[in-house]
Amino acid sequence: GSSSHVSGGGGGGGGVKRSRRGSVKAASSVVLTRGLAPGMVRLACGETHVSVSEAHLGKLWALYARSRPSPMPPAAAERFPEAAFCVVARQLSLQGGHEGAGGMQAACPPS
């Protein structure tokens, strides 16, 4: 199933840059890092971070791509880490800020 976790406090923005360590850093300070735990991705904005499964991130990407024109403009693709961070942080806040605090809407199967 999908898993998510949030910690800290932060803000938003746009644009993506790659760092030397395999992270993707958005101009909004959203950093996407893979490989910290098996099958998990970390999205960080300032001191706030959320962890999400690769499967859930893939589902979010598919939904994001469906909502954009085809072919997707590069600028829209670059804003995906920020959008994913916002969605996951919002889900977690509705659950009380912890994955075990409520229903896991992210665990719904793909439609």
Secondary structure, DSSP 8 states (H G I E B T S, - for coil): ---EEEES-------EEE-TTS-EEETTSEEEEE-SSTTEEEEEETTEEEEEEHHHHHHHHHHHHHTS-SS--HHHHHTHHHHHHHHHHHHHHHTTSSGGGS--GGGS---
